[in-house]
Amino acid sequence: MRQMSRIKDFYKKIAEQIVLFAIIIVIIIAMGIASPYFLSVRNAMNIVQYVSTYGIIAIGMTMVILTGGINLSVGGTLAVCLRGGKVHAGGYSMAGCHTRMFDCGRDGRSCEWFCGCGA
């Protein structure tokens, strides 16, 4: 009897996931029909570019949580690094990108040190 309950719960969870996936597919199709630019390569690259920052942060936070630590200063550190990157970049030029990335990393470490959150 208990095993049947587990099987029902398992199939219920799978059905919920399938419904959510179907809703996402319907939204993508509707947006593709509504706008000719939605399914373009340029839009896909734009989405990947904006999501990649959060993906990298999520991977890092997952590692921190799995190792038993917790660090609540990630958002503030990201803001300082992005602001420093904007100041160093002087717009959207990619010249001297390695130096600017080093400076952004340095800004992040100094923010961690100043907040008392650094290791």
For each residue, the residues with C-beta under 8 A, 3 or more apart:
1: 4 5
2: 5 6
3: 6 7
4: 1 7 8
5: 1 2 8 9
6: 2 3 9 10
7: 3 4 10 11
8: 4 5 11 12
9: 5 6 12 13
10: 6 7 13 14
11: 7 8 14 15
12: 8 9 15 16
13: 9 10 16 17
14: 10 11 17 18
15: 11 12 18 19
16: 12 13 19 20
17: 13 14 20 21
18: 14 15 21 22
19: 15 16 22 23
20: 16 17 23 24
21: 17 18 24 25
22: 18 19 25 26
23: 19 20 26 27
24: 20 21 27 28
25: 21 22 28 29
26: 22 23 29 30
27: 23 24 30 31
28: 24 25 31 32 39
29: 25 26 32 33
30: 26 27 33 34
31: 27 28 34 35 38
32: 28 29 35 38 39
33: 29 30
34: 30 31 38
35: 31 32 38
36: 39 40
37: 40 42 43
38: 31 32 34 35 43
39: 28 32 36 43 44
40: 36 37 43 44
41: 44 45
42: 37 45 46
43: 37 38 39 40 46 47
44: 39 40 41 47 48
45: 41 42 48 49
46: 42 43 49 50
47: 43 44 50 51
48: 44 45 51 52
49: 45 46 52
50: 46 47 53
51: 47 48 54 55
52: 48 49 55 56
53: 50 56 57 78
54: 51 57 58
55: 51 52 58 59
56: 52 53 59 60
57: 53 54 60 61 74 78
58: 54 55 61 62
59: 55 56 62 63
60: 56 57 63 64 74
61: 57 58 64 65 71 74
62: 58 59 65 66
63: 59 60 66 67
64: 60 61 67 69 70 71
65: 61 62 68 69 70
66: 62 63
67: 63 64
68: 65
69: 64 65
70: 64 65
71: 61 64 74 117
72: 75 117
73: 76 77 111 112 115 117
74: 57 60 61 71 77 78
75: 72 78 79
76: 73 79 80 111 115
77: 73 74 80 81 108 111 112
78: 53 57 74 75 81 82 108
79: 75 76 82 83
80: 76 77 83 84 107 108 111
81: 77 78 84 85 104 105 107 108 111
82: 78 79 85 86 104
83: 79 80 86 87 107
84: 80 81 87 88 103 104 107 108
85: 81 82 88 89 100 101 103 104
86: 82 83 89
87: 83 84 90
88: 84 85 99 100 103 104
89: 85 86 92 93 94 100
90: 87 93
91:
92: 89
93: 89 90
94: 89 97
95:
96: 99 100
97: 94 100 101
98: 101 102
99: 88 96 102 103
100: 85 88 89 96 97 103 104
101: 85 97 98 104 105
102: 98 99 105 106
103: 84 85 88 99 100 106 107
104: 81 82 84 85 88 100 101 107 108
105: 81 101 102 108 109
106: 102 103 109 110
107: 80 81 83 84 103 104 110 111
108: 77 78 80 81 84 104 105 111 112
109: 105 106 112 113 118
110: 106 107 113 114
111: 73 76 77 80 81 107 108 114 115
112: 73 77 108 109 115 117 118 119
113: 109 110 116 118
114: 110 111
115: 73 76 111 112 118
116: 113
117: 71 72 73 112
118: 109 112 113 115
119: 112
